[in-house]
Amino acid sequence: MKYWVVIEKSPRNYSAYVPDLPGCVATGDTQADVEREIHDAIEFHLAGMVADNDPIPEPWSYAREVDVRMPRGREQHQGQLAPCCWQQRPGASPFTQQRALRETHRSGARLRRARVVRHP
């Protein structure tokens, strides 16, 4: 089976996750490190699912490149073209951050920084 893997660069390292296998994540110092780690994480994740008699999910994710027009005044905002839609808050889980991002997108409102709250 082949699963799509999303690799993201952060200021200090790389991280990867598999959209079709929730909870299957990895990090590494370099892109090569994270690719090796996510491969091992997928195998480990699937082995755990087999051991627990859980069904193995079929891959369903896909990726597509989207071509967008740059807004006017681009030269005035150089370096500020890709603000994040949500702001990470100390103690907020990635799940909470993703939920805030989804709710922002679903609302149809213009994308601004969504407030992420920590739930007890």
C-alpha positions in Angstrom: 0.0 0.0 0.0 1.1 3.6 -0.6 0.0 6.4 1.7 0.5 10.1 1.2 2.8 11.7 3.7 2.8 15.4 4.5 6.3 16.8 5.4 6.5 20.3 6.9 9.6 22.3 7.7 9.6 24.2 11.0 12.2 26.6 12.2 14.2 23.8 14.0 13.3 20.5 12.3 11.0 18.7 10.0 7.8 16.9 10.9 5.6 14.4 8.9 2.2 12.9 9.3 0.0 10.6 7.3 -3.6 11.9 6.8 -5.0 8.4 6.3 -3.5 7.1 9.5 -4.5 9.5 12.3 -1.8 9.6 15.0 1.0 8.4 12.7 3.6 11.2 13.0 7.4 11.6 13.0 10.0 14.3 13.3 13.6 14.6 12.2 16.5 17.1 12.0 16.6 16.8 8.2 14.2 16.0 5.4 16.0 12.6 4.9 15.7 11.9 8.6 12.0 12.6 8.7 11.3 10.5 5.6 13.1 7.5 7.2 11.3 8.0 10.5 7.8 8.3 9.0 8.4 5.1 7.0 9.2 3.3 10.2 6.3 5.0 11.9 3.9 3.8 9.2 5.1 0.2 9.5 4.9 0.4 13.3 1.4 1.9 13.2 0.1 -0.7 10.8 1.7 -3.5 12.8 -0.1 -2.2 15.9 -3.4 -2.1 14.1 -3.0 -5.7 13.0 -2.1 -6.8 16.5 -5.2 -5.0 17.8 -7.4 -6.6 15.0 -8.2 -3.1 13.8 -9.1 -2.7 10.1 -6.3 -1.3 8.0 -7.6 1.9 6.3 -7.4 2.1 2.5 -5.4 5.1 1.3 -7.8 7.9 0.2 -5.9 11.1 0.4 -4.6 12.9 -2.6 -2.7 16.1 -3.3 -3.2 18.8 -5.8 -1.3 21.9 -6.7 -3.4 25.1 -6.7 -2.5 28.1 -8.8 -3.5 31.4 -7.1 -3.3 35.0 -8.1 -1.1 37.2 -5.9 -3.0 40.1 -4.3 -2.3 43.7 -5.4 0.4 45.5 -3.4 2.5 42.3 -3.2 5.7 44.4 -3.2 4.5 46.2 0.0 4.0 43.0 1.9 7.1 41.0 0.8 7.9 38.4 3.4 4.3 38.6 4.8 2.5 36.7 2.1 1.8 33.5 4.0 0.5 34.4 7.5 -0.8 31.3 9.3 -4.5 31.0 9.8 -4.1 30.1 13.5 -1.6 30.9 16.1 -0.1 28.2 18.2 -0.8 28.8 21.9 1.3 27.2 24.6 -0.5 24.1 25.9 -2.9 23.8 23.0 -2.8 20.4 21.4 -2.4 20.0 17.6 -5.9 18.6 17.5 -7.3 21.8 19.1 -5.3 23.9 16.6 -6.5 21.8 13.6 -10.1 22.1 14.8 -9.8 25.8 15.1 -8.4 26.0 11.6 -11.3 23.8 10.2 -13.9 25.9 12.0 -12.3 29.1 10.5 -12.5 27.6 7.0 -16.0 26.3 7.5 -17.3 29.7 8.7 -16.7 31.2 5.3 -15.2 34.2 7.0 -12.0 35.8 5.7 -9.1 33.9 7.0 -7.6 35.6 10.0 -5.8 34.3 13.0 -8.3 32.0 14.8 -8.2 32.1 18.6 -7.2 28.7 19.9 -8.4 27.9 23.4 -7.2 25.1 25.7 -9.9 22.8 26.9 -9.7 21.1 30.3 
